Amino acid sequence: MSTADRDERPDKPEEACGVFAVLAPGQQVANLTYFGLYALQHRGQESAGIAVFNGDKVRLHKDMGLVSQVFDQDVLARMPGVLAVGHNRYSTTGSSRVCNAQPVVLMTRLGPFALAHNGNLVNAGELREAIAATDAELTSTTDSELIAFALQEAVNGGLGWKEAIRAAAGRCRGAFSLAIGTPGALFALRDGHGIRPLVFGSFGEDGDHHWVVSSESCGLDIIGATYLDEVAPGELVQFRAGDLEPERSRWSMQPTKLCVFEMIYFARPDSRFFGESLYSYRCRIGEVLARESAVEADLVIGVPDSGIPAAIGFSQASGIPFADGLIKNRYVGRTFIQPTQAMREAGIRVKLNPLPDVLSGKRIVVIDDSIVRGTTSRKLVAALREAGATEVHMRISSPPVTHPCFYGIDTDNQDQLIAARLSLQQIEAHLGVDSLAYLSKEGMVEAAHAASTNFCTACFDGKYPIEMEEEMRSSKLMLEPAGLAASL
Ligand code: SF4
């Protein structure tokens, strides 16, 4: 890949997927799932799909594109039913093709099922070998299809749904938050470490009790459902129409390792984690950052949208006024035709435009949530100076990203992560800032008001909670010292 091509790619880690499911007899379950997926669009923009159960029959519609491009009212009207499972995808395992879109629908001796997966298996190679050795006809290159075939095998081997789901999950290693629809029940399951989030809620009046499962609570809010709880790490939850309580059981006991990047950046700020919105958490890490890395300046600005809450927190803790110094074009999607190298050199600014009348003559603190390769930050600093900022101090509301992710987030290989290659002073010089400081790992974790062992922080410290296949490890970890690799 050329440097120019690399520069075209987003300079942020990218979320893997969103899952949403609803069990609501008498309701327009396809439409409700459409809205749920719409709220979770930030988790995946490459493909979308919904499978609807009507008795023993299941109807599936999936395609490449945003939820609003894949579905229209005519398509949804042709999908009546009582239970729906939906999925937004961004490819981490398997290429971006429609055969890899989800949900995966397979038939068993007990009827069909539809499976939607958020996460990434780290034993996909081994599982693929085992599945390929059976009669299974793999039609995609995703790890999600492997989980589905493991479930099909368990059901056809004689197990009931619940036992079969446990058996299939037991063959998987890595991150997997699943929603599984069957003709009689909806299931939700999280891997033993709970790396990716998954929550459930309910809605309904006059004795109706409808169930909803969503990657984030913002998916519940959009359809007016009440948040009830998260699916706990290592938990399997079964929802049946008419039941007043779901049936909950643990299938795995592991230390919890929620992805801390969900808190910092991936999940929507209005989604709730640990009893509060992420907006509140992100404001708080801005406050911690201000205390840890104070600087004299005239104005605090945030890089929209994700840097704004931390910038507000930084401003409140430091007393330096907050202002909008950068305006974001919100309509730049993945399919947007990127400017050529020559256009970029000529100064074309597609996504962010600084406000010279706000910035001119000011010493600026600019807050961003993370630096991955540093390509965007460098251009941003140049643009702020061009707009008249006399000093640019960059503050990052996460620690330096030094390691790639193997659990469902698309990060660059380690040799492309700027903090893995350069010292703080070298990064300062590369970005052209007057000063640069990152949030400490302790500050990031303490601000969450949850025990530090509750988080995966591997992209900041290389402490991977789940061992992965060697081939997968060596494809991304280019700078890892042999000793550390052996100790994992
Ligand atoms: S490695 Fe980083 S991005 Fe991946 S799960 Fe852990 S904290 Fe999240």
Boltz pocket constraint, residues with backbone or C-beta under 6 A from the ligand:
constraints:
  - pocket:
      binder: B
      contacts: [[A, 13], [A, 195], [A, 257], [A, 258], [A, 259], [A, 260], [A, 261], [A, 262], [A, 403], [A, 404], [A, 405], [A, 406], [A, 407], [A, 408], [A, 409], [A, 456], [A, 457], [A, 458], [A, 459], [A, 460]]
      max_distance: 6.0
